[in-house]
């Protein structure tokens, strides 16, 4: 069974530029999560989707971050414009559903903002 | 609100020695508890989880953890460390009322020396 796929693996941009990350969850997983992991910290949930609807986006900085999950499968996370403090690893995870607690993580995208 | 505290950001043990990584949680409702491992440049992999039932939980790679409600703890142990155990370990908590939203600790980096 294929795991959670993410691309790109690494991205370097200048502040005020925009960037997008892509995630393909495990087949059949209805719930998809985006986490931000700043160096030296644990992952922090940014947004959670159930199929193509948003369950929780309370910690998503909506003035610059956006995410979508069209057709309830793949998802894209966008940052526009980027700030230096957005430098982090962005992890995507998926699970069978909101009541199934085992989450499977992708390898992450390491973003460096200069 | 839920929270996790991991005591010790760095732990160093000799190969063959006991591994003990500490995790304390705070939750107003019965918690579900997890330990994840993260190898360099990789995503998080589930080691073990406690939901209900037996309080001593066995996971992959010889790790186990015990849920102690009276101490609000979920410490991770392994009787004999191996070089391949060197990684970052994260404790996380969720509950039935949070739609599987995981709250992570700040992580403990385990170093294994010869």
gemmi code that builds the backbone of each chain (N, CA, C; Angstrom):
import gemmi

chains = {
    "A": [
        ("UNK", (0.854, -1.204, 0.000), (0.000, 0.000, 0.000), (0.876, 1.235, 0.000)),
        ("UNK", (0.596, 2.152, -0.913), (1.378, 3.377, -0.997), (1.063, 4.265, 0.198)),
        ("UNK", (2.088, 4.987, 0.653), (1.906, 5.886, 1.780), (1.455, 7.254, 1.326)),
        ("UNK", (1.511, 8.219, 2.242), (1.164, 9.604, 1.931), (2.294, 10.229, 1.129)),
        ("UNK", (1.937, 10.808, 0.003), (2.949, 11.422, -0.864), (2.880, 12.936, -0.747)),
        ("UNK", (4.058, 13.564, -0.734), (4.125, 15.008, -0.687), (5.172, 15.507, -1.678)),
        ("UNK", (4.902, 16.678, -2.232), (5.914, 17.323, -3.081), (5.735, 18.834, -3.027)),
        ("UNK", (6.812, 19.584, -3.229), (8.182, 19.095, -3.323), (8.717, 18.681, -1.961)),
        ("UNK", (9.875, 18.080, -1.882), (10.467, 17.733, -0.606), (11.179, 18.927, 0.027)),
        ("UNK", (11.712, 19.776, -0.801), (12.437, 20.963, -0.326), (12.054, 22.158, -1.197)),
        ("UNK", (11.996, 23.340, -0.546), (11.680, 24.549, -1.281), (12.347, 25.731, -0.588)),
        ("UNK", (13.025, 26.546, -1.370), (13.635, 27.763, -0.848), (13.050, 28.938, -1.615)),
        ("UNK", (12.493, 29.908, -0.888), (11.914, 31.093, -1.517), (12.329, 32.315, -0.729)),
        ("UNK", (12.131, 33.476, -1.344), (12.396, 34.729, -0.644), (11.095, 35.195, 0.012)),
        ("UNK", (11.253, 35.983, 1.067), (10.058, 36.508, 1.733), (9.231, 37.320, 0.742)),
        ("UNK", (7.946, 37.273, 0.973), (6.927, 37.921, 0.146), (6.591, 37.137, -1.126)),
        ("UNK", (7.346, 36.082, -1.409), (6.967, 35.223, -2.533), (5.865, 34.262, -2.099)),
        ("UNK", (5.298, 33.556, -3.060), (4.274, 32.569, -2.773), (4.817, 31.171, -3.027)),
        ("UNK", (4.176, 30.193, -2.377), (4.619, 28.801, -2.517), (3.413, 27.894, -2.305)),
        ("UNK", (3.451, 26.733, -2.943), (2.372, 25.767, -2.793), (2.945, 24.386, -2.567)),
        ("UNK", (2.277, 23.644, -1.702), (2.667, 22.269, -1.390), (1.514, 21.346, -1.766)),
        ("UNK", (1.879, 20.150, -2.193), (0.879, 19.184, -2.648), (0.934, 17.925, -1.799)),
        ("UNK", (-0.229, 17.328, -1.560), (-0.312, 16.114, -0.765), (-1.304, 15.156, -1.403)),
        ("UNK", (-0.906, 13.893, -1.502), (-1.794, 12.829, -1.947), (-1.914, 11.814, -0.822)),
        ("UNK", (-3.077, 11.683, -0.192), (-3.209, 10.796, 0.973), (-3.276, 9.335, 0.562)),
        ("UNK", (-3.306, 8.481, 1.549), (-3.472, 7.052, 1.302), (-4.863, 6.824, 0.711)),
        ("UNK", (-4.937, 5.968, -0.269), (-6.201, 5.703, -0.947), (-7.281, 5.265, 0.042)),
        ("UNK", (-8.435, 5.922, -0.035), (-9.543, 5.563, 0.836), (-9.596, 6.325, 2.146)),
        ("UNK", (-8.569, 7.106, 2.425), (-8.555, 7.893, 3.662), (-9.381, 9.163, 3.466)),
        ("UNK", (-10.414, 9.303, 4.299), (-11.324, 10.431, 4.148), (-10.806, 11.703, 4.812)),
        ("UNK", (-9.969, 11.526, 5.832), (-9.517, 12.686, 6.603), (-8.074, 13.030, 6.254)),
        ("UNK", (-7.839, 14.299, 6.033), (-6.508, 14.775, 5.663), (-6.140, 15.953, 6.556)),
        ("UNK", (-4.878, 15.967, 6.980), (-4.373, 16.987, 7.899), (-3.125, 17.645, 7.322)),
        ("UNK", (-2.991, 18.934, 7.584), (-1.742, 19.653, 7.325), (-1.191, 20.141, 8.668)),
        ("UNK", (0.077, 19.829, 8.910), (0.759, 20.268, 10.128), (1.956, 21.141, 9.753)),
        ("UNK", (2.272, 22.061, 10.650), (3.494, 22.855, 10.536), (4.431, 22.445, 11.663)),
        ("UNK", (5.662, 22.078, 11.314), (6.637, 21.689, 12.333), (7.840, 22.627, 12.252)),
        ("UNK", (7.893, 23.550, 13.188), (9.025, 24.469, 13.278), (10.171, 23.755, 13.989)),
        ("UNK", (11.394, 24.057, 13.604), (12.571, 23.385, 14.146), (12.557, 23.408, 15.674)),
        ("UNK", (12.698, 22.232, 16.269), (12.742, 22.140, 17.721), (11.387, 22.054, 18.390)),
        ("UNK", (10.324, 21.997, 17.588), (8.978, 21.916, 18.151), (8.245, 20.694, 17.599)),
        ("UNK", (7.154, 20.368, 18.252), (6.304, 19.315, 17.729), (5.401, 19.854, 16.631)),
        ("UNK", (4.846, 18.969, 15.819), (3.930, 19.414, 14.767), (2.718, 20.123, 15.342)),
        ("UNK", (2.260, 21.151, 14.630), (1.076, 21.897, 15.014), (0.066, 21.811, 13.883)),
        ("UNK", (-1.161, 21.415, 14.222), (-2.194, 21.267, 13.203), (-2.567, 22.623, 12.619)),
        ("UNK", (-2.539, 22.689, 11.284), (-2.995, 23.897, 10.598), (-4.437, 23.762, 10.139)),
        ("UNK", (-4.748, 22.637, 9.505), (-6.084, 22.451, 8.966), (-6.376, 20.970, 8.832)),
        ("UNK", (-7.642, 20.624, 9.013), (-8.107, 19.247, 8.916), (-9.305, 19.201, 7.986)),
        ("UNK", (-9.267, 18.296, 7.019), (-10.369, 18.087, 6.080), (-11.025, 16.733, 6.339)),
        ("UNK", (-12.330, 16.700, 6.187), (-13.069, 15.449, 6.124), (-13.683, 15.432, 4.730)),
        ("UNK", (-13.192, 14.502, 3.890), (-13.510, 14.538, 2.460), (-13.100, 15.913, 1.924)),
        ("UNK", (-13.971, 16.690, 1.348), (-13.538, 17.993, 0.851), (-14.029, 19.147, 1.718)),
        ("UNK", (-14.522, 18.832, 2.923), (-14.962, 19.869, 3.841), (-13.970, 20.104, 4.963)),
        ("UNK", (-13.906, 21.343, 5.441), (-12.985, 21.704, 6.520), (-13.603, 21.369, 7.874)),
        ("UNK", (-12.868, 20.601, 8.688), (-13.311, 20.247, 10.037), (-12.769, 21.242, 11.053)),
        ("UNK", (-11.490, 21.613, 10.878), (-10.838, 22.495, 11.840), (-9.765, 23.292, 11.121)),
        ("UNK", (-9.877, 24.596, 11.128), (-8.818, 25.464, 10.587), (-8.529, 26.598, 11.562)),
        ("UNK", (-8.734, 26.327, 12.836), (-8.618, 27.371, 13.849), (-7.194, 27.909, 13.998)),
        ("UNK", (-6.181, 27.125, 13.626), (-4.812, 27.587, 13.773), (-4.164, 27.924, 12.427)),
        ("UNK", (-4.959, 28.058, 11.413), (-4.442, 28.429, 10.092), (-4.414, 29.954, 9.968)),
        ("UNK", (-3.252, 30.552, 9.713), (-3.189, 32.012, 9.528), (-3.840, 32.399, 8.198)),
        ("UNK", (-5.097, 32.682, 8.275), (-5.891, 32.792, 7.049), (-5.549, 34.024, 6.202)),
        ("UNK", (-4.815, 34.962, 6.787), (-4.444, 36.123, 5.979), (-3.377, 35.770, 4.947)),
        ("UNK", (-2.683, 34.653, 5.164), (-1.623, 34.303, 4.214), (-1.639, 32.836, 3.795)),
        ("UNK", (-2.269, 31.997, 4.567), (-2.323, 30.571, 4.263), (-3.708, 30.215, 3.723)),
        ("UNK", (-3.713, 29.312, 2.755), (-4.970, 28.767, 2.263), (-4.758, 27.302, 1.911)),
        ("UNK", (-5.825, 26.541, 1.971), (-5.731, 25.128, 1.628), (-7.037, 24.683, 1.005)),
        ("UNK", (-6.907, 23.706, 0.125), (-8.105, 23.160, -0.494), (-7.916, 21.673, -0.722)),
        ("UNK", (-9.027, 20.995, -0.795), (-9.006, 19.556, -1.064), (-10.149, 19.264, -2.025)),
        ("UNK", (-9.896, 19.561, -3.262), (-10.900, 19.356, -4.295), (-11.130, 17.860, -4.501)),
        ("UNK", (-12.377, 17.481, -4.685), (-12.761, 16.092, -4.961), (-12.448, 15.157, -3.798)),
        ("UNK", (-12.074, 15.695, -2.657), (-11.867, 14.881, -1.479), (-10.680, 13.946, -1.528)),
        ("UNK", (-9.707, 14.226, -2.394), (-8.532, 13.358, -2.467), (-7.278, 14.187, -2.210)),
        ("UNK", (-6.641, 14.669, -3.289), (-5.432, 15.469, -3.146), (-5.729, 16.787, -2.458)),
        ("UNK", (-4.670, 17.349, -1.888), (-4.818, 18.649, -1.227), (-3.626, 19.537, -1.558)),
        ("UNK", (-3.875, 20.833, -1.547), (-2.829, 21.825, -1.769), (-2.850, 22.839, -0.640)),
        ("UNK", (-1.685, 23.150, -0.105), (-1.524, 24.187, 0.906), (-0.706, 25.315, 0.280)),
        ("UNK", (-1.192, 26.536, 0.383), (-0.522, 27.674, -0.228), (-0.186, 28.735, 0.819)),
        ("UNK", (0.943, 29.372, 0.619), (1.340, 30.498, 1.458), (1.611, 31.688, 0.529)),
        ("UNK", (0.924, 32.800, 0.828), (1.094, 33.986, -0.011), (0.686, 35.228, 0.762)),
        ("UNK", (1.601, 36.130, 1.052), (3.045, 36.082, 0.835), (3.758, 35.404, 2.001)),
        ("UNK", (4.883, 34.804, 1.749), (5.619, 34.095, 2.792), (6.400, 35.073, 3.676)),
        ("UNK", (6.524, 34.692, 4.947), (7.332, 35.434, 5.905), (8.468, 34.552, 6.397)),
        ("UNK", (9.469, 35.172, 6.977), (10.617, 34.415, 7.471), (10.186, 33.349, 8.476)),
        ("UNK", (9.190, 33.694, 9.315), (8.759, 32.750, 10.351), (7.975, 31.561, 9.808)),
        ("UNK", (7.722, 31.549, 8.499), (7.052, 30.394, 7.899), (8.038, 29.262, 7.593)),
        ("UNK", (9.316, 29.509, 7.780), (10.314, 28.454, 7.570), (10.014, 27.306, 8.535)),
        ("UNK", (9.782, 26.133, 7.967), (9.343, 24.982, 8.760), (9.233, 23.774, 7.835)),
        ("UNK", (8.920, 22.642, 8.445), (8.539, 21.460, 7.664), (7.018, 21.368, 7.684)),
        ("UNK", (6.440, 21.198, 6.519), (4.990, 21.081, 6.404), (4.659, 19.608, 6.148)),
        ("UNK", (3.956, 19.036, 7.114), (3.638, 17.618, 7.072), (2.169, 17.428, 6.702)),
        ("UNK", (1.938, 16.471, 5.846), (0.580, 16.061, 5.514), (0.349, 14.685, 6.126)),
        ("UNK", (-0.834, 14.461, 6.650), (-1.187, 13.165, 7.222), (-2.603, 12.815, 6.794)),
        ("UNK", (-2.917, 11.527, 6.852), (-4.274, 11.114, 6.532), (-4.710, 9.989, 7.463)),
        ("UNK", (-6.015, 9.859, 7.611), (-6.586, 8.757, 8.385), (-7.904, 8.357, 7.747)),
        ("UNK", (-8.404, 7.199, 8.168), (-9.622, 6.683, 7.548), (-10.804, 7.618, 7.784)),
        ("UNK", (-10.836, 8.236, 8.960), (-11.936, 9.135, 9.263), (-11.670, 9.893, 10.533)),
        ("UNK", (-12.540, 10.807, 10.882), (-12.305, 11.631, 12.067), (-12.394, 10.821, 13.354)),
        ("UNK", (-13.082, 9.688, 13.326), (-13.181, 8.880, 14.529), (-12.167, 7.748, 14.547)),
        ("UNK", (-11.308, 7.734, 13.595), (-10.219, 6.761, 13.574), (-8.953, 7.529, 13.842)),
        ("UNK", (-8.264, 7.238, 14.929), (-7.252, 8.142, 15.428), (-5.844, 7.903, 14.912)),
        ("UNK", (-5.649, 6.825, 14.170), (-4.307, 6.561, 13.688), (-4.054, 7.373, 12.432)),
        ("UNK", (-3.111, 8.281, 12.506), (-2.765, 9.127, 11.385), (-1.459, 8.646, 10.752)),
        ("UNK", (-1.425, 8.669, 9.441), (-0.247, 8.273, 8.678), (0.351, 9.527, 8.047)),
        ("UNK", (1.646, 9.724, 8.268), (2.304, 10.946, 7.842), (3.127, 10.760, 6.574)),
        ("UNK", (3.150, 11.806, 5.764), (4.049, 11.865, 4.633), (5.427, 12.326, 5.060)),
        ("UNK", (6.384, 12.393, 4.134), (7.768, 12.757, 4.472), (7.959, 14.237, 4.750)),
        ("UNK", (6.992, 15.065, 4.368), (7.083, 16.491, 4.638), (7.761, 17.281, 3.538)),
        ("UNK", (7.486, 18.580, 3.554), (8.155, 19.541, 2.677), (8.888, 20.538, 3.565)),
        ("UNK", (10.199, 20.630, 3.377), (10.991, 21.576, 4.163), (11.043, 22.903, 3.430)),
        ("UNK", (10.445, 23.938, 4.031), (10.406, 25.274, 3.428), (11.402, 26.179, 4.141)),
        ("UNK", (12.242, 26.827, 3.352), (13.149, 27.845, 3.872), (12.798, 29.165, 3.220)),
        ("UNK", (12.498, 30.166, 4.048), (12.180, 31.505, 3.555), (13.357, 32.416, 3.891)),
        ("UNK", (13.944, 33.046, 2.881), (15.134, 33.884, 3.097), (14.808, 35.365, 2.914)),
    ],
    "B": [
        ("UNK", (-8.867, 22.191, 27.176), (-7.685, 22.170, 26.319), (-6.777, 21.010, 26.722)),
        ("UNK", (-6.078, 20.496, 25.747), (-5.168, 19.391, 26.000), (-3.739, 19.863, 25.810)),
        ("UNK", (-2.831, 19.221, 26.510), (-1.425, 19.557, 26.340), (-0.560, 18.355, 26.684)),
        ("UNK", (0.658, 18.386, 26.197), (1.623, 17.327, 26.446), (2.953, 17.954, 26.838)),
        ("UNK", (3.567, 17.387, 27.858), (4.889, 17.828, 28.283), (5.854, 16.654, 28.195)),
        ("UNK", (6.913, 16.844, 27.443), (7.953, 15.825, 27.355), (9.175, 16.342, 28.108)),
        ("UNK", (9.529, 15.637, 29.147), (10.654, 16.050, 29.980), (11.958, 15.587, 29.365)),
        ("UNK", (12.842, 16.529, 29.108), (14.122, 16.205, 28.498), (14.051, 16.319, 26.989)),
        ("UNK", (14.661, 17.351, 26.433), (14.664, 17.503, 24.980), (15.709, 16.581, 24.337)),
        ("UNK", (16.702, 16.179, 25.130), (17.732, 15.265, 24.649), (17.983, 14.194, 25.700)),
        ("UNK", (18.017, 12.955, 25.251), (18.338, 11.827, 26.129), (19.420, 11.009, 25.440)),
        ("UNK", (20.457, 10.674, 26.175), (21.538, 9.867, 25.629), (21.683, 8.592, 26.447)),
        ("UNK", (21.723, 7.457, 25.767), (21.900, 6.165, 26.432), (22.958, 5.362, 25.686)),
        ("UNK", (23.520, 4.423, 26.371), (24.464, 3.509, 25.732), (23.712, 2.390, 25.043)),
        ("UNK", (24.303, 1.851, 24.004), (23.673, 0.709, 23.336), (23.503, -0.430, 24.337)),
        ("UNK", (22.307, -1.014, 24.370), (22.024, -2.089, 25.312), (21.400, -1.623, 26.615)),
        ("UNK", (21.417, -0.326, 26.861), (20.843, 0.221, 28.095), (19.347, 0.458, 27.944)),
        ("UNK", (18.704, 0.657, 29.096), (17.272, 0.942, 29.125), (16.999, 2.330, 28.541)),
        ("UNK", (15.944, 2.401, 27.722), (15.481, 3.679, 27.208), (14.220, 4.075, 27.978)),
        ("UNK", (14.204, 5.300, 28.492), (13.026, 5.833, 29.176), (12.815, 7.257, 28.689)),
        ("UNK", (11.703, 7.483, 27.984), (11.344, 8.814, 27.525), (10.040, 9.202, 28.213)),
        ("UNK", (10.049, 10.367, 28.819), (8.931, 10.758, 29.680), (7.911, 11.635, 28.965)),
        ("UNK", (6.646, 11.361, 29.284), (5.539, 12.131, 28.711), (4.465, 12.290, 29.770)),
        ("UNK", (4.077, 13.511, 30.025), (2.930, 13.800, 30.882), (1.914, 14.588, 30.079)),
        ("UNK", (0.657, 14.325, 30.335), (-0.393, 14.965, 29.562), (-1.367, 15.692, 30.465)),
        ("UNK", (-2.130, 16.570, 29.850), (-3.222, 17.250, 30.538), (-4.452, 17.143, 29.649)),
        ("UNK", (-5.531, 16.628, 30.224), (-6.768, 16.487, 29.458), (-7.945, 16.443, 30.418)),
        ("UNK", (-9.003, 17.134, 30.084), (-10.186, 17.168, 30.950), (-11.110, 15.990, 30.690)),
        ("UNK", (-10.839, 15.240, 29.642), (-11.636, 14.064, 29.300), (-10.672, 12.900, 29.104)),
        ("UNK", (-11.195, 11.664, 29.123), (-10.288, 10.522, 28.933), (-9.467, 10.677, 27.658)),
        ("UNK", (-8.163, 10.552, 27.786), (-7.294, 10.807, 26.626), (-7.034, 9.567, 25.792)),
        ("UNK", (-6.691, 9.817, 24.551), (-6.068, 8.811, 23.716), (-4.620, 9.287, 23.538)),
        ("UNK", (-3.668, 8.397, 23.725), (-2.267, 8.791, 23.761), (-1.443, 8.037, 22.726)),
        ("UNK", (-0.461, 8.715, 22.186), (0.333, 8.155, 21.099), (1.818, 8.486, 21.308)),
        ("UNK", (2.653, 7.610, 20.788), (4.067, 7.903, 20.601), (4.394, 7.723, 19.125)),
        ("UNK", (5.049, 8.769, 18.581), (5.518, 8.733, 17.203), (7.039, 8.857, 17.197)),
        ("UNK", (7.680, 8.287, 16.178), (9.112, 8.429, 15.989), (9.356, 9.124, 14.651)),
        ("UNK", (10.368, 9.988, 14.634), (10.706, 10.701, 13.414), (12.197, 10.570, 13.158)),
        ("UNK", (12.555, 9.915, 12.070), (13.946, 9.820, 11.652), (14.287, 11.034, 10.791)),
        ("UNK", (15.556, 11.387, 10.688), (15.940, 12.586, 9.939), (15.352, 12.624, 8.536)),
        ("UNK", (14.789, 13.777, 8.208), (14.230, 14.032, 6.874), (13.089, 13.080, 6.514)),
        ("UNK", (12.413, 12.576, 7.519), (11.272, 11.706, 7.266), (10.051, 12.197, 8.042)),
        ("UNK", (8.898, 11.655, 7.680), (7.686, 11.977, 8.422), (7.616, 11.192, 9.719)),
        ("UNK", (6.502, 11.308, 10.406), (6.316, 10.627, 11.685), (5.743, 9.232, 11.472)),
        ("UNK", (6.246, 8.289, 12.256), (5.767, 6.914, 12.205), (5.203, 6.539, 13.564)),
        ("UNK", (4.021, 5.948, 13.565), (3.388, 5.571, 14.825), (4.133, 4.403, 15.464)),
        ("UNK", (4.534, 4.587, 16.726), (5.170, 3.520, 17.497), (4.120, 2.694, 18.238)),
        ("UNK", (3.228, 3.381, 18.930), (2.191, 2.710, 19.702), (1.121, 3.712, 20.095)),
        ("UNK", (-0.009, 3.173, 20.568), (-1.111, 4.040, 20.972), (-1.890, 3.405, 22.109)),
        ("UNK", (-2.454, 4.256, 22.950), (-3.395, 3.831, 23.983), (-4.735, 4.502, 23.712)),
        ("UNK", (-5.782, 3.687, 23.636), (-7.124, 4.252, 23.510), (-7.950, 3.829, 24.717)),
        ("UNK", (-8.249, 2.568, 24.842), (-8.945, 2.050, 26.016), (-8.396, 0.665, 26.314)),
        ("UNK", (-8.809, 0.086, 27.451), (-8.388, -1.270, 27.753), (-7.071, -1.339, 28.486)),
        ("UNK", (-6.265, -2.302, 28.130), (-5.008, -2.565, 28.824), (-4.132, -1.318, 28.849)),
        ("UNK", (-3.615, -1.019, 30.035), (-2.842, 0.216, 30.192), (-1.393, 0.068, 29.756)),
        ("UNK", (-0.919, -1.168, 29.649), (0.434, -1.395, 29.132), (0.308, -1.723, 27.654)),
        ("UNK", (0.893, -0.870, 26.843), (0.737, -0.989, 25.400), (2.083, -1.335, 24.771)),
        ("UNK", (2.069, -2.331, 23.916), (3.294, -2.715, 23.211), (3.242, -2.206, 21.779)),
        ("UNK", (4.391, -1.733, 21.309), (4.443, -1.187, 19.968), (5.491, -1.868, 19.111)),
        ("UNK", (5.880, -1.179, 18.064), (6.869, -1.742, 17.154), (8.268, -1.533, 17.700)),
        ("UNK", (9.217, -2.290, 17.163), (10.638, -2.146, 17.491), (10.949, -2.354, 18.969)),
        ("UNK", (10.121, -3.107, 19.676), (10.393, -3.432, 21.070), (10.010, -2.371, 22.081)),
        ("UNK", (9.363, -1.306, 21.655), (8.948, -0.250, 22.566), (7.618, -0.584, 23.239)),
        ("UNK", (7.432, -0.064, 24.437), (6.164, -0.157, 25.125), (5.958, 1.080, 25.976)),
        ("UNK", (4.711, 1.325, 26.348), (4.380, 2.473, 27.188), (3.246, 2.081, 28.112)),
        ("UNK", (3.207, 2.715, 29.268), (2.167, 2.419, 30.242), (1.382, 3.680, 30.559)),
        ("UNK", (0.061, 3.584, 30.419), (-0.821, 4.684, 30.752), (-1.090, 4.654, 32.253)),
        ("UNK", (-0.732, 5.730, 32.951), (-0.981, 5.843, 34.382), (-1.830, 7.081, 34.619)),
        ("UNK", (-3.128, 6.827, 34.822), (-4.070, 7.933, 34.972), (-3.755, 8.768, 36.206)),
        ("UNK", (-3.395, 8.103, 37.299), (-3.148, 8.820, 38.554), (-1.957, 9.770, 38.443)),
        ("UNK", (-1.029, 9.439, 37.550), (0.164, 10.262, 37.367), (0.081, 11.102, 36.087)),
        ("UNK", (-0.988, 10.977, 35.368), (-1.178, 11.610, 34.040), (0.081, 11.444, 33.197)),
        ("UNK", (0.544, 10.185, 33.128), (1.791, 9.930, 32.399), (1.608, 8.825, 31.364)),
        ("UNK", (2.505, 8.825, 30.405), (2.511, 7.813, 29.339), (3.957, 7.685, 28.872)),
        ("UNK", (4.806, 7.190, 29.753), (6.240, 7.105, 29.467), (6.554, 5.959, 28.505)),
        ("UNK", (7.515, 6.194, 27.649), (7.933, 5.213, 26.636), (9.202, 4.510, 27.110)),
        ("UNK", (9.230, 3.194, 27.000), (10.407, 2.445, 27.430), (10.787, 1.386, 26.411)),
        ("UNK", (12.068, 1.016, 26.476), (12.591, -0.102, 25.707), (13.722, -0.710, 26.525)),
        ("UNK", (13.695, -2.006, 26.764), (14.666, -2.612, 27.680), (16.119, -2.452, 27.230)),
        ("UNK", (16.349, -2.505, 25.914), (17.730, -2.509, 25.424), (17.825, -1.645, 24.168)),
        ("UNK", (18.532, -0.548, 24.258), (18.636, 0.380, 23.129), (19.523, -0.172, 22.031)),
        ("UNK", (19.135, 0.160, 20.814), (19.935, -0.196, 19.644), (20.298, 1.076, 18.910)),
        ("UNK", (21.399, 1.030, 18.194), (21.844, 2.226, 17.463), (20.751, 2.769, 16.544)),
        ("UNK", (19.967, 1.872, 15.986), (18.921, 2.285, 15.049), (17.765, 3.013, 15.729)),
        ("UNK", (17.765, 3.047, 17.059), (16.702, 3.764, 17.786), (16.954, 5.263, 17.847)),
        ("UNK", (18.121, 5.699, 17.444), (18.436, 7.125, 17.479), (17.487, 7.887, 16.552)),
        ("UNK", (16.720, 8.792, 17.120), (15.689, 9.514, 16.369), (15.045, 10.531, 17.306)),
        ("UNK", (14.034, 11.226, 16.782), (13.231, 12.149, 17.587), (11.918, 11.445, 17.911)),
        ("UNK", (11.503, 11.547, 19.162), (10.287, 10.874, 19.610), (9.285, 11.917, 20.108)),
        ("UNK", (8.041, 11.770, 19.644), (6.987, 12.704, 20.005), (5.844, 11.973, 20.690)),
        ("UNK", (5.406, 12.538, 21.792), (4.205, 12.083, 22.476), (3.050, 12.982, 22.034)),
        ("UNK", (1.864, 12.409, 21.865), (0.719, 13.199, 21.415), (-0.546, 12.739, 22.123)),
        ("UNK", (-1.504, 13.642, 22.241), (-2.764, 13.344, 22.915), (-3.933, 13.819, 22.073)),
        ("UNK", (-5.021, 13.073, 22.133), (-6.276, 13.517, 21.563), (-7.391, 12.918, 22.420)),
        ("UNK", (-8.622, 13.183, 22.032), (-9.749, 12.615, 22.766), (-10.934, 12.501, 21.833)),
        ("UNK", (-11.966, 11.843, 22.303), (-13.127, 11.629, 21.448), (-13.826, 12.936, 21.113)),
        ("UNK", (-13.609, 13.961, 21.931), (-14.297, 15.218, 21.680), (-13.581, 16.172, 20.748)),
        ("UNK", (-12.436, 15.780, 20.231), (-11.648, 16.719, 19.429), (-11.497, 16.264, 17.982)),
        ("UNK", (-12.363, 15.333, 17.554), (-12.343, 14.881, 16.154), (-10.950, 14.488, 15.706)),
        ("UNK", (-10.257, 13.771, 16.558), (-8.928, 13.214, 16.288), (-7.849, 14.261, 16.120)),
        ("UNK", (-8.052, 15.478, 16.582), (-7.014, 16.508, 16.520), (-5.910, 16.149, 17.504)),
        ("UNK", (-4.705, 15.934, 17.003), (-3.564, 15.570, 17.832), (-2.852, 16.814, 18.349)),
        ("UNK", (-2.534, 16.794, 19.637), (-1.676, 17.815, 20.223), (-0.357, 17.148, 20.587)),
        ("UNK", (0.732, 17.644, 20.021), (2.041, 17.029, 20.193), (2.856, 17.724, 21.263)),
        ("UNK", (3.755, 16.950, 21.884), (4.784, 17.533, 22.719), (5.903, 18.086, 21.850)),
        ("UNK", (6.905, 18.648, 22.508), (8.005, 19.283, 21.781), (9.071, 18.299, 21.317)),
        ("UNK", (8.942, 17.048, 21.728), (9.860, 16.034, 21.232), (11.058, 15.789, 22.126)),
        ("UNK", (11.576, 14.568, 22.052), (12.807, 14.184, 22.747), (13.727, 13.518, 21.736)),
        ("UNK", (14.920, 14.064, 21.622), (15.895, 13.465, 20.713), (16.684, 12.409, 21.460)),
        ("UNK", (16.616, 11.183, 20.982), (17.322, 10.073, 21.608), (18.631, 9.825, 20.877)),
        ("UNK", (19.715, 9.859, 21.636), (21.032, 9.531, 21.109), (21.470, 8.210, 21.710)),
        ("UNK", (21.983, 7.311, 20.883), (22.462, 6.020, 21.358), (23.951, 5.927, 21.067)),
        ("UNK", (24.731, 5.707, 22.108), (26.180, 5.676, 21.953), (26.722, 4.264, 22.151)),
        ("UNK", (27.887, 4.016, 21.588), (28.520, 2.697, 21.721), (29.160, 2.521, 23.095)),
    ],
}
model = gemmi.Model(1)
for chain_id, residues in chains.items():
    chain = gemmi.Chain(chain_id)
    for i, (resn, *xyz) in enumerate(residues, 1):
        res = gemmi.Residue()
        res.name, res.seqid = resn, gemmi.SeqId(i, " ")
        for name, pos in zip(("N", "CA", "C"), xyz):
            atom = gemmi.Atom()
            atom.name, atom.element = name, gemmi.Element(name[0])
            atom.pos, atom.b_iso = gemmi.Position(*pos), 0.0
            res.add_atom(atom)
        chain.add_residue(res)
    model.add_chain(chain)
structure = gemmi.Structure()
structure.add_model(model)
structure.setup_entities()
